[in-house]
Structure formats: C-alpha cells, structure tokens
C-alpha cells in the first residue's frame, strides 16, 4: 500500500471505531481495489471520512477520460505529494475546498522552515 493510500483511507475516527486490525484490513482492501481500478480504467471514487464523507475522484494522471465531473480530482502524484509526510486533516480540507472551488492543483508542499507561514 502506498503512503497516500494509508493516510487518506480510514481516518483517525475510523481507526478508533474499527480497531487497529480491522482498520488496517479495511485500508488494505481499499488500496487493493484502488490499484485495480486505476490499472483498468484509470480512475476511482473515494468517500473520505476526513472530508465529512464527501467523494473525490482519484486518477492515475490528468490524461484519464471518463471521470465524473462533479467530483474534485486528485492525481496519484498529488496524493503522493500531500501525504509524503504526516498531513493534517485541516490541510486536506483546505486543499479539497481549493480543488472544489477553483480546480486547484497540488504541485509541492512548502513548510514553515522553507518560507511558508
């Protein structure tokens, strides 16, 4: 399972509700199914507990066709960038809102030590 899949799938609330073993099994099943869908059609939909149960589209890359237009789109590369370190739920929600409202794209993450505020 890739780090971005581990970080976004169950959320902390899911881990507490299901217990560590069940949450890990659920996360692995979602990751397996995600890999399968990305390999066969290039995209899948995730219902994210961190985003209040809202749905996002996860795509292999920006060239994928057939993705439902009503959902914010995240490329596998964007999710990798967001989740390479521990990302806060507040940051995930902020990025989600930027994607919904303006179609924003994640390019890189700036930390306070790199000049961000």
N, C-alpha and C positions, 0 to 999 in steps of 0.2 A: 504494500500500500504506500502511495506517495504521501509526503508530509502534508500537502494541501488537502488531501482527502481525509487524513486523520484530524486535521484542525477544524474542518468545517462540518463534518457529518453529524455526530451526535450532540455536540454542545455540552457544556457542563451540566445543565439541567438533565439531559438525557442520561448522562453517566450516573447521576445520583438516583434517578428513578429506576434505571435498569440494573444497576450494579456494574462493577467494572468488567466482569467476564461477559455478561450479556451485551453491554455497550460495545465492547471490543468485537464481539461476534457480529453485531449489527453493522458496525463500521466496516468491517472486512467484507461483509456481504454487499453493502452499498458500493464499496470501492471496486469489488469484482464486477458488479453489474454496470458500474460506470465505465470501467475499462472495456467491457464487452460492447456497450452501446457506442462509445467513442470509436472503437475499431470498426464497427459495422455500419453505422450511419453518420458518425462524426459529431453527434451531439446527444445530450440527455437533459432531463429536467431534475432539479433537486428542490425539495421542500426543506427549507432551512429553519431550524428552531431558533438560531441566533438572530434571524431576521423576522421573528414573530410568525413563523410558519409561511412566509412568502416564498414564492417559487422563483428560481433563477434557471437560466439555460447555461449549461456548461458545454463548450465546444472545443473540438480538437484545435482548431485555428480559425482565423477570420474568413477563410475561403469556403467554409461549410455552408451548404444550401439547405433549405427546408426547416430552419429553426423558427419556432413560433415567435412572431414579432412582439407579442405582448409582454415578454419577459426580458429583464436585463440580462445581457450576455456576458459571460466570463470565459475567456480562453483558458486552456490548461496552463499556459505560460503566465497569465495574470494571476491565477490562483497560486501558482508556484511562487511568484514574487510576493504576494500578500502573506503567504504562510511560511516563508523561509525561516522566520523567527516566530516567536510567540506574538501573535497579533491580537490586539484587544477586540472584544466584541463591539466596543464603541467605534473603533476604526472600521471594522467590517460593515457596520450600519452606515457610517459616513460614506464609504465607497459605494455601497448599494444605492443610497439616495442620489449620489452624483451620477451613477450609471442610469438610474431611472429617469432623472430629470434632464440630464444633458448628454447622455450617451458617452460619458467619460470613459477613458481607457487607463488602465494601470500600466505605468511604464517602469517606475522604480520607486523605492521607498526611501525617504530621507528621514534620518533620525536626528534628534536634538544635537548629538555630537557632530553631525555633518552639516549643521547650519539650520535645521528646521526648528520651529518654535512650537 
